[in-house]
Amino acid sequence: MRTTLLRLRVTLPFRLCLCVILFGRALFGQTFAAGVVTLVSGTGSAPSAITSDNSGDLYFATYDVRTASHDLLYEANESTGEMTLIGGGGAVAPSATPTNALSVSFQGIGGLALDGAGNLYLTEGADLDKLDLATGDVVVVNNQLFGSALSFSGGNLYFATQDSTGNHIDQVPVDQPTQVTVLSSGGADSCPTFGPIRGIAAYDAGGGSVDLFIADTSNHIIQLLQYPGGQESIIAGGGTAVPSSIPDGATQVLLKAASGLSVSGPWGSNNDIYIDITDDYGLVERVRYNEGDIRVIAGGGTEDPSQTPIAPLDALFWLPGPIVSDGSALFVADDQAYKIYRVSFVGLGVSLSPSSLSFPGEPVGGSATSQNVNLTVFGDEPLAISSIKASSGFESSTTCQSPVPAGSQCSVALSFAPISAGNQAGVLTITDNAPDSPQSVILSGTGQDFSLLAATSAASVTAGQTASYTLVLQSVGGFNQTVSLSCSGAPAKSACGVPASVAMPGNVSVPFAVSVVTTASTSATPLAPGSGPDSPSSENTLWLLTAALVASILILMTATRRLRIASIAILAASFLGCGGGTTVSGTSVSGTPPGAYTLTVTAVYSSGQTTLTHSTTLTLNVK
């Protein structure tokens, strides 16, 4: 809005001056991507009220930190890109006499509303003030309202009023500001009596009807008052569930001290109507008429919004209060951070949470327990996903089915499956139709393994001695498992000894001993002289035995029975006598054969489908 109002350009401290410059250029001079939050301005103190003319000008009231007693009014103009002081900071109180707004002292501004004719209305204690933006003059038009929240629709101002009669909603025509009509104090149609009201939004429903949306702080609900007729209903809150980015029934959640309200149109006029709400959870929620649900659309994150755009669900709001929409974006005043943020939801946006995943160490070839990345679609379009890919060494699976509806959430499960030892970095990449595609999540993990080395790899021994070696198991990447050991290739008549298993505590070297026990050879016992098979006495004995055998056969053929028996006895005695005179030699035993041998020591880790095997060779020389 271009006006002829005499304005005072404010010189603020450096931090706030920087925000003032960026306010015009960063906020109004650029078209932001869908679904982002940016810092509009630091306000110096708690912003108490905010409104917009839907043409690029934002008006808000703040508590003056310079005087610690006065409220100030600012305008942010799109065409100039500057934030300008338009009221407050003076010394006199507003009165029924028009006074330059920069000369007055405002105290306790509770609500702001524009009437579409160049007038800015504000509630200030018991007064209703009108500031003519064309002349810069302010005048008190009613001093009996005690209003707080304020909204304009269809030629009327609507107040959330608190006086001796309690909390109620009043209607005041702008052309007859002293004519006050009390519409309701709540309590009708099974709705509770109004508690303190921090937010009100009026929308002309046509035909003389108006929809009034009321943020009932103490009852933690949003009530709808349809006038005339006085029909009241609860459209959000009253439940026990904490709101989240997953849609839930609008009346199933608890709206903790609901405050700010912004409405896109008369309730039920079409399926695209929605209400945006702030509450003391530090969240901004949206209620959709066509779905009857509520979901968090901004806040709940850990990032402080700045001039650099961030995803709405990553933003940290300390105490969001008054909010207003200019038709293309939502402006959120943070009562505790003393800042105003712009939340844009035009088009399509994607939020991935968390933005990075770190996996614990995992043996090479194994797979670590999966972790989830949540994907949330915000804006007003579905998300068409073309691919979800994880870098080598990481595996992914997903519940996301393309297209993902606007306002919904799905997840990608990621696991770490290292293919090598050591630190590994990767990326989850999601390619889709969002303006900031592709989106990514940083991945990291450590592959674990071990090595087997020989500190002494060669030994030379005489058969019968023991060869000794020292081997070392070395952890890689923090490997802290138990490995089993074996030895093969030892020569005959020897034994290779290794520990059955070794426990590795991680990131340390573990030495162990290997021994090879060999066997010595033993010789046969020498025979007595002259008793060997080749001695002369052996030859004579053989001839005698042969002659005795022939004689015995002849006698047996011709002799009597007695003579035959005697001959057999003599023959047996001869053989026994010959045997008794012979000496038997000793038995020789062979040992470990001499030679050069190669032994193999093998270390194995096995768990489930994961097996790691490492081996090393040893040289043995047997003399």
PECOR-V361652 format. One record per backbone hydrogen bond with DSSP energy under -0.5 kcal/mol. NH is the residue of the N-H (numbers start at 1). CO is the residue of the C=O. If there is no record, write none. Layout:
# PECOR-V361652
NH;CO + NH;CO
This chain:
# PECOR-V361652
3;1 + 5;133 + 7;5 + 8;85 + 9;7 + 12;10 + 17;13 + 18;14 + 19;15 + 20;16 + 21;17 + 22;18 + 23;19 + 24;20 + 24;81 + 25;21 + 26;22 + 27;22 + 27;23 + 28;23 + 28;24 + 29;24 + 32;30 + 35;344 + 36;344 + 37;310 + 38;342 + 39;306 + 40;340 + 41;340 + 43;338 + 44;338 + 48;61 + 49;61 + 51;59 + 53;57 + 58;76 + 59;51 + 60;74 + 61;49 + 62;72 + 63;46 + 64;70 + 65;63 + 68;64 + 71;106 + 72;62 + 73;87 + 74;60 + 75;84 + 76;58 + 77;75 + 77;82 + 81;77 + 82;77 + 84;75 + 84;82 + 85;8 + 86;73 + 87;73 + 88;101 + 90;104 + 91;103 + 92;103 + 95;97 + 98;96 + 99;138 + 101;136 + 103;100 + 104;101 + 105;92 + 106;71 + 106;104 + 110;123 + 111;123 + 113;121 + 115;119 + 120;131 + 121;113 + 121;119 + 122;129 + 123;111 + 124;127 + 125;108 + 127;124 + 128;142 + 129;122 + 129;127 + 130;139 + 131;120 + 132;130 + 132;137 + 133;118 + 133;131 + 136;132 + 138;99 + 139;130 + 140;95 + 141;128 + 141;139 + 142;128 + 145;126 + 148;149 + 148;160 + 149;197 + 151;158 + 153;156 + 156;153 + 157;172 + 158;151 + 159;170 + 160;149 + 161;159 + 161;168 + 162;146 + 163;166 + 166;163 + 168;161 + 169;184 + 170;159 + 171;181 + 172;157 + 173;179 + 174;155 + 176;173 + 179;176 + 180;178 + 181;171 + 183;169 + 183;181 + 184;169 + 187;192 + 191;188 + 194;185 + 198;196 + 198;215 + 199;215 + 201;213 + 203;211 + 205;209 + 206;209 + 209;206 + 210;227 + 211;203 + 212;210 + 212;225 + 213;201 + 213;211 + 214;212 + 214;223 + 215;199 + 216;214 + 216;221 + 217;196 + 217;215 + 218;196 + 220;216 + 221;216 + 222;236 + 223;214 + 223;221 + 224;233 + 225;212 + 225;223 + 226;224 + 226;231 + 227;210 + 227;225 + 230;226 + 231;226 + 233;224 + 235;222 + 235;233 + 236;222 + 237;250 + 238;220 + 239;253 + 240;252 + 241;252 + 247;245 + 248;294 + 250;292 + 252;249 + 254;241 + 255;220 + 255;253 + 256;254 + 257;217 + 257;255 + 258;255 + 259;278 + 262;276 + 264;274 + 269;266 + 273;270 + 275;287 + 276;262 + 277;285 + 278;260 + 279;283 + 280;256 + 282;279 + 284;298 + 285;277 + 286;295 + 287;275 + 288;286 + 288;293 + 289;273 + 290;271 + 292;288 + 293;288 + 294;248 + 295;286 + 296;244 + 297;284 + 298;284 + 299;312 + 300;282 + 301;315 + 302;314 + 303;314 + 305;303 + 306;308 + 309;307 + 310;37 + 314;311 + 315;311 + 315;312 + 316;303 + 317;282 + 317;315 + 321;333 + 324;331 + 326;329 + 330;343 + 331;324 + 332;330 + 332;341 + 333;322 + 333;331 + 334;332 + 334;339 + 335;319 + 335;333 + 338;334 + 339;334 + 340;41 + 341;332 + 342;38 + 343;330 + 343;341 + 344;36 + 344;342 + 345;328 + 349;378 + 351;376 + 353;374 + 357;442 + 359;444 + 362;446 + 364;448 + 365;418 + 366;363 + 368;416 + 371;414 + 373;412 + 374;353 + 375;410 + 376;351 + 376;374 + 377;408 + 378;349 + 378;376 + 380;347 + 381;347 + 383;404 + 384;382 + 385;383 + 386;431 + 387;431 + 389;429 + 391;427 + 394;391 + 395;415 + 397;413 + 399;411 + 400;411 + 402;400 + 403;383 + 404;383 + 405;403 + 407;377 + 408;405 + 410;375 + 412;373 + 413;397 + 414;371 + 415;395 + 417;393 + 417;415 + 422;447 + 424;445 + 426;443 + 428;441 + 429;389 + 429;427 + 430;439 + 431;387 + 431;429 + 433;384 + 435;348 + 437;434 + 438;430 + 439;430 + 441;428 + 442;355 + 443;426 + 444;357 + 445;424 + 447;422 + 448;362 + 449;476 + 451;474 + 453;472 + 455;453 + 455;470 + 456;470 + 459;619 + 461;621 + 464;465 + 465;462 + 467;516 + 469;514 + 471;512 + 472;453 + 473;510 + 474;451 + 474;472 + 475;508 + 476;449 + 483;502 + 484;604 + 485;500 + 486;602 + 488;600 + 494;491 + 495;517 + 497;495 + 497;515 + 502;483 + 504;481 + 505;503 + 510;473 + 511;509 + 512;471 + 514;469 + 515;497 + 516;467 + 517;495 + 518;465 + 518;516 + 519;493 + 522;589 + 531;528 + 535;532 + 538;535 + 539;535 + 540;536 + 541;537 + 542;538 + 543;539 + 544;540 + 545;541 + 546;542 + 547;543 + 548;544 + 549;545 + 550;546 + 551;547 + 552;548 + 553;549 + 554;550 + 555;551 + 556;552 + 557;553 + 558;554 + 558;555 + 559;555 + 564;560 + 565;561 + 566;562 + 567;563 + 568;564 + 569;565 + 570;566 + 571;567 + 572;568 + 573;569 + 574;570 + 575;571 + 576;572 + 577;573 + 578;574 + 579;575 + 580;576 + 581;577 + 581;578 + 582;579 + 586;525 + 589;522 + 592;519 + 595;622 + 597;620 + 599;597 + 599;618 + 600;488 + 601;616 + 602;486 + 603;614 + 604;484 + 605;612 + 607;610 + 610;607 + 611;609 + 612;605 + 614;603 + 616;601 + 618;599 + 619;457 + 620;597 + 621;459 + 622;595 + 622;620 + 623;461
